[in-house]
C-alpha cells in the first residue's frame, strides 16, 4: 500500500479564487509574528555590530496567543471544500476509503490548529489524529470535538512536530499525513528537515511526498 505525505495544499476562502492571505491578522502583531516570517534577521550589538544569536522561531508562541480567535481570523476558509480538493489529489496515490470498509485508513493532520478539518476528514472515511504544538489550539479543537458527528474517528495530541515522539510512533503507521495552509512556511529550512525526518518514523517505508504550494501571485 502506498502511503503519502501531502503538504501545503491551497486552502481557499469561500469567496476567492486565490490563496488565503493573512491580511486580517492585526498589524500590531509585529512582522515576526506572521506566517512566512520564519527566519528573523539577527540583531546586532556592541562595537563593530557584533552579531548576536538569532531569535528563536516566534510562531509557536504567536499561534498560542491567537488560539481563541483563530477561527474568526480564518472564518472564510471552506474546510470541507479544501478536503474535497485533497481527496482528489490523494486518489492519485491510493484508493479512497469506502463506506463500511474497516479498518479505516489513518490520517495525521500536521499542525491541526483548532481542528477545522477534523470532521471533513472523518466524514471522508479516515481515522484522524490532529497534532499541534499549541495547547490553546488543542483546547479549541477539543471543544469542537464535542459537536462532531463522528467523534470516535478523531483524536488529538499536543506535540511539537520538530521533536521525536514515542507516542506517535506507538500509534504508527499512519497511511497519510496532511498539512493545511502553508504549514512548512512557519519554520526555517533546518526545522523543516527535522519535521520531515520525524515524520518518516510515523509512516510506512518509502512514502510519497506531494507538496502543493500557492502561486506567488
Order of alpha helices (4+ residues) and beta strands (2+ residues): beta-beta-beta-alpha-alpha-alpha-beta-alpha-beta-alpha-beta-alpha-beta-alpha-beta
